[in-house]
């Protein structure tokens, strides 16, 4: 019997079914001959032989799955930087994590200012005792009080190969909410609202619990966004707020994957998102997962137009339709197949991550430093526009220079700082107009909005916004054929970030 040669799970299944069909046809032919001859012993022998062949094919099929999964795991992880260890769980977190989450963490690890502020937060705050706080503010759910929840906890612990035990707490609220608290070495703390605990089904709770465990496994509490922004209020350029909130949204995608591993049902995950976003938990609405996913297309169209709400960039969570679409891609991926053998893996790791990145970019700051055919001209425009904003109030101070350096690459910043001193204001305006003419035909509306958002940072980098600076921003918006109301909303939302 030849071994299976397939290199993908889909091909392996097809090859296995074809081999079974051949074996079945052979059995039927042999049975027909034995029946025609009235050979009872032959009938029994044919049946036994088919059962043996079928068992060998199943064993070969199982071995093929293991081989392909091992190969896929090697392909997926061989180029990944090892960020996560197995101190909390024996599951491969480096394979499970969403690339965008990991990449932001790597950036923050190398950012001296972020690390300096994290040290200040640690030094200036007493050690937070999760269990002590929870025991004072909520009810601990023992196994006797909540046997189903503890069953879910044990299930998730096994699936995620978690090393610590889980302790559950509940607080009184009709709002659907759950959270994880910083863990101890041997304990992990999850708190649920009473409304969520009472009105979510078992598989939905499994998704929620798995999601919260995911936050702990990926160490998301290492970057407390609000604390960082509060502590670094006088040091961080405004773009840091956008990047920290963008990471926060990416982190939710990683946690959602852990949630899906626990509930092992994309349909259950969809129901969970539906209940969280609609508040409806009864049968008064006929839930259809495909119809819910279709809302993504409508939302995508809205987020791409020139009425984009800049407050999206300061949201801590992705919009639910974006999350469910990202999870649908993971559910169909070879990556998920590494953790759940029942998944065929219709799309590759690379294709999945690229599409999820595109989806989340609808809410995220666009990286204008990425190498593209037009990146140098984009960044030259950004520098010159930002420089004009800085000069509008008569002085260019250090905070504005810092903000200007944060929106373009170091190379472009250095080149522009050397050349801009030899240009008059009219020279700069003429060059900006020429650059816009070239860029207008190749830039999307979303790219223009991202550029104007980053330029708006310059206007409030020194802690105050002058009418002259806003006037320059309005003129730049008009050059790019974007409504000036967008500038006003960006400035307003940025000032109100807490």
Secondary structure in CASP SS format (residue, H / E / C, confidence):
PFRMAT SS
TARGET T0000
AUTHOR 0000-0000-0000
METHOD secondary structure of the structure
MODEL  1
X C 1.00
X C 1.00
X C 1.00
X C 1.00
X C 1.00
X C 1.00
X C 1.00
X C 1.00
X H 1.00
X H 1.00
X H 1.00
X H 1.00
X H 1.00
X H 1.00
X H 1.00
X H 1.00
X H 1.00
X H 1.00
X H 1.00
X H 1.00
X H 1.00
X H 1.00
X H 1.00
X H 1.00
X H 1.00
X H 1.00
X H 1.00
X H 1.00
X H 1.00
X H 1.00
X H 1.00
X H 1.00
X H 1.00
X H 1.00
X H 1.00
X H 1.00
X H 1.00
X C 1.00
X C 1.00
X H 1.00
X H 1.00
X H 1.00
X H 1.00
X H 1.00
X H 1.00
X H 1.00
X H 1.00
X H 1.00
X H 1.00
X H 1.00
X H 1.00
X H 1.00
X H 1.00
X H 1.00
X H 1.00
X H 1.00
X H 1.00
X H 1.00
X H 1.00
X H 1.00
X H 1.00
X H 1.00
X H 1.00
X H 1.00
X H 1.00
X H 1.00
X H 1.00
X H 1.00
X H 1.00
X H 1.00
X H 1.00
X H 1.00
X H 1.00
X H 1.00
X H 1.00
X H 1.00
X H 1.00
X C 1.00
X C 1.00
X C 1.00
X C 1.00
X C 1.00
X C 1.00
X C 1.00
X C 1.00
X C 1.00
X C 1.00
X C 1.00
X E 1.00
X C 1.00
X C 1.00
X C 1.00
X H 1.00
X H 1.00
X H 1.00
X H 1.00
X C 1.00
X C 1.00
X H 1.00
X H 1.00
X H 1.00
X H 1.00
X H 1.00
X H 1.00
X H 1.00
X H 1.00
X H 1.00
X H 1.00
X H 1.00
X H 1.00
X C 1.00
X H 1.00
X H 1.00
X H 1.00
X H 1.00
X H 1.00
X H 1.00
X H 1.00
X H 1.00
X H 1.00
X H 1.00
X H 1.00
X H 1.00
X H 1.00
X C 1.00
X C 1.00
X C 1.00
X C 1.00
X C 1.00
X H 1.00
X H 1.00
X H 1.00
X H 1.00
X H 1.00
X H 1.00
X H 1.00
X H 1.00
X C 1.00
X E 1.00
X E 1.00
X E 1.00
X C 1.00
X C 1.00
X C 1.00
X C 1.00
X C 1.00
X H 1.00
X H 1.00
X H 1.00
X H 1.00
X H 1.00
X H 1.00
X H 1.00
X H 1.00
X H 1.00
X H 1.00
X H 1.00
X H 1.00
X H 1.00
X C 1.00
X C 1.00
X E 1.00
X C 1.00
X C 1.00
X E 1.00
X E 1.00
X E 1.00
X E 1.00
X E 1.00
X E 1.00
X E 1.00
X C 1.00
X C 1.00
X C 1.00
X C 1.00
X C 1.00
X C 1.00
X E 1.00
X E 1.00
X E 1.00
X E 1.00
X C 1.00
X C 1.00
X C 1.00
X C 1.00
X C 1.00
X E 1.00
X E 1.00
X E 1.00
X E 1.00
X E 1.00
X E 1.00
X E 1.00
X H 1.00
X H 1.00
X H 1.00
X H 1.00
X H 1.00
X H 1.00
X C 1.00
X C 1.00
X H 1.00
X H 1.00
X H 1.00
X H 1.00
X H 1.00
X H 1.00
X H 1.00
X H 1.00
X H 1.00
X H 1.00
X H 1.00
X H 1.00
X H 1.00
X H 1.00
X H 1.00
X H 1.00
X C 1.00
X C 1.00
X H 1.00
X H 1.00
X H 1.00
X C 1.00
X C 1.00
X H 1.00
X H 1.00
X H 1.00
X H 1.00
X H 1.00
X H 1.00
X H 1.00
X C 1.00
X C 1.00
X C 1.00
X C 1.00
X C 1.00
X C 1.00
X C 1.00
X H 1.00
X H 1.00
X H 1.00
X H 1.00
X H 1.00
X H 1.00
X H 1.00
X H 1.00
X H 1.00
X H 1.00
X H 1.00
X H 1.00
X H 1.00
X H 1.00
X H 1.00
X H 1.00
X H 1.00
X H 1.00
X H 1.00
X H 1.00
X H 1.00
X H 1.00
X H 1.00
X H 1.00
X H 1.00
X C 1.00
X C 1.00
X H 1.00
X H 1.00
X H 1.00
X H 1.00
X H 1.00
X H 1.00
X H 1.00
X H 1.00
X H 1.00
X H 1.00
X H 1.00
X H 1.00
X H 1.00
X C 1.00
X C 1.00
X C 1.00
X C 1.00
X C 1.00
X C 1.00
X C 1.00
X C 1.00
X C 1.00
X C 1.00
X H 1.00
X H 1.00
X H 1.00
X H 1.00
X H 1.00
X H 1.00
X H 1.00
X H 1.00
X H 1.00
X H 1.00
X H 1.00
X H 1.00
X H 1.00
X H 1.00
X H 1.00
X C 1.00
X C 1.00
X C 1.00
X C 1.00
X C 1.00
X C 1.00
X H 1.00
X H 1.00
X H 1.00
X H 1.00
X H 1.00
X C 1.00
X C 1.00
X C 1.00
X C 1.00
X C 1.00
X H 1.00
X H 1.00
X H 1.00
X H 1.00
X H 1.00
X H 1.00
X H 1.00
X H 1.00
X H 1.00
X H 1.00
X H 1.00
X H 1.00
X C 1.00
X E 1.00
X H 1.00
X H 1.00
X H 1.00
X H 1.00
X H 1.00
X H 1.00
X C 1.00
X C 1.00
X C 1.00
X C 1.00
X C 1.00
X C 1.00
X C 1.00
X E 1.00
X C 1.00
X H 1.00
X H 1.00
X H 1.00
X H 1.00
X H 1.00
X H 1.00
X H 1.00
X H 1.00
X H 1.00
X H 1.00
X H 1.00
X H 1.00
X C 1.00
X C 1.00
X C 1.00
X C 1.00
X C 1.00
X C 1.00
X C 1.00
X C 1.00
X C 1.00
X C 1.00
X C 1.00
X C 1.00
X C 1.00
X C 1.00
X H 1.00
X H 1.00
X H 1.00
X H 1.00
X H 1.00
X H 1.00
X H 1.00
X H 1.00
X H 1.00
X H 1.00
X H 1.00
X H 1.00
X H 1.00
X H 1.00
X H 1.00
X H 1.00
X H 1.00
X C 1.00
X C 1.00
X C 1.00
X C 1.00
X C 1.00
X C 1.00
X H 1.00
X H 1.00
X H 1.00
X H 1.00
X H 1.00
X H 1.00
X H 1.00
X H 1.00
X H 1.00
X C 1.00
X C 1.00
X C 1.00
X H 1.00
X H 1.00
X H 1.00
X H 1.00
X H 1.00
X H 1.00
X H 1.00
X H 1.00
X H 1.00
X H 1.00
X H 1.00
X C 1.00
X C 1.00
X C 1.00
X C 1.00
X H 1.00
X H 1.00
X H 1.00
X H 1.00
X H 1.00
X H 1.00
X H 1.00
X H 1.00
X H 1.00
X H 1.00
X H 1.00
X H 1.00
X H 1.00
X H 1.00
X H 1.00
X H 1.00
X C 1.00
X C 1.00
X C 1.00
X C 1.00
X H 1.00
X H 1.00
X H 1.00
X H 1.00
X H 1.00
X H 1.00
X H 1.00
X H 1.00
X H 1.00
X H 1.00
X H 1.00
X H 1.00
X H 1.00
X H 1.00
X H 1.00
X C 1.00
X C 1.00
X C 1.00
X C 1.00
X C 1.00
X C 1.00
X C 1.00
X H 1.00
X H 1.00
X H 1.00
X H 1.00
X H 1.00
X H 1.00
X H 1.00
X H 1.00
X H 1.00
X H 1.00
X H 1.00
X H 1.00
X H 1.00
X C 1.00
X C 1.00
X C 1.00
X C 1.00
X C 1.00
X H 1.00
X H 1.00
X H 1.00
X H 1.00
X H 1.00
X H 1.00
X H 1.00
X H 1.00
X H 1.00
X H 1.00
X H 1.00
X C 1.00
X C 1.00
X C 1.00
END
